[in-house]
């Protein structure tokens, strides 16, 4: 299970503020370090909507005994996958506390009942109890309510939503955003000589975000888009249009979840396209057994965190809790480890915008990440190659962000 994404292309100009040693180096030695696997689902799963409450909200609890209080807001009583994800994220947050050496933080854990009203109430309670920063909520519709409660006290929010429209100064998203995937795969494919791109994208919210990022990234890397189509229930007609244009393209970008990518590849093949003659490109949604098993998609490239970190994290989680973590659990782990590290090293300004938006970024379970001034994030990703039975990295995650 994974949180999808969103973001905006932004400048990576270095800004004055925290040095690389105190920003990226902050987390060296903290159990935060690793680099991870990125499965991502459709935008609707955790990005924009909530399934609603499953039952009465749970009472707030406290984890840790440190002096720095941190709010953590999750849909613990949410229905279905929301509640399951929230419990796994809560476990991961408490695991981060246990693995960080002498953390000086205290988590004020609040259940938002999977509603904006519950999120606002939880945030207000956390702020009144002395929280200096708020982690969460998970759903986009609850982020503005939490932000409003936090803004009154001038404190920052690190939310887990994947909808970049709710980000802003003081409201940062620690989630998997598609723009990082798009920028990385276009950058890599350009580096191996691909200049003419065709694209076939879903006509939905996720496809719209990817479209904007792709159309900005290709020319920025000296490329051009020679064919572009979007599809709904009818994949055959747009597939035929793109198939006829592939002779003038040297890369084909398809961004969708595993089942849909396989169906699109089948539609292209039925339309006469020989997919072995073109470089297939995708996003982290390709991290899916259906994709790996598809003969048509073999050799395709996609951007995602390196899987090693999530494997290591999952092993520790299983040992501690006897179950598998949801894919979004690393977000809660990284958020707690980050604030613990900042509380230890950054003094009174520990959660200020200048510290949180350090251009050098931070190292987490899922590799490097940094918050932009607009509240979105950028991740350092690997490039993975589709093979039967799995995927292998062909380009590793960066060790630092460039200027």
Order of alpha helices (4+ residues) and beta strands (2+ residues): alpha-beta-beta-alpha-beta-alpha-beta-alpha-beta-beta-alpha-beta-alpha-beta-alpha-beta-alpha-beta-alpha-beta-alpha-alpha-alpha-beta-beta-beta-beta-beta
